[in-house]
Structure formats: C-alpha cells, structure tokens
Amino acid sequence: MKKQSNILFTKLGEYVLANLTREVKETLAVGIKLPAQKTFTVTDLWNIQRQKKQMVQRRFLL
C-alpha cells in the first residue's frame, strides 16, 4: 500500500490563487509591554527532580 503521495500541491483555481498571493497590510503593536519571563534556576531543577522522586515513591506504595 502506497502511503506517500507524489502530488505535493493540488491544482488551484485563478480566484483562489489570487486570494492567496494578495498582499496583506499589517500594523505593528509598538506600545505593547510583555511580561518579564522567569529565568530557569537551579532551584527549579531541584524542585522538579524532587517531585519526580515523590511520584515514584507514591506509585510503589499503592
């Protein structure tokens, strides 16, 4: 059974092709303030490892 197709693109009509290639005017949001991203620290890694150990211990207790 053939699972791959040799036809990568389907035939598009003139109207669809014109709509896809039309230029879009965009505006940029200049005044936006993004929230500060928290940096990943050693304590975060330690907490993740600690939580994984607790989950494994709980799984074997039940």
Residue pairs with C-beta under 8 A, 6 or more apart in sequence:
12 20
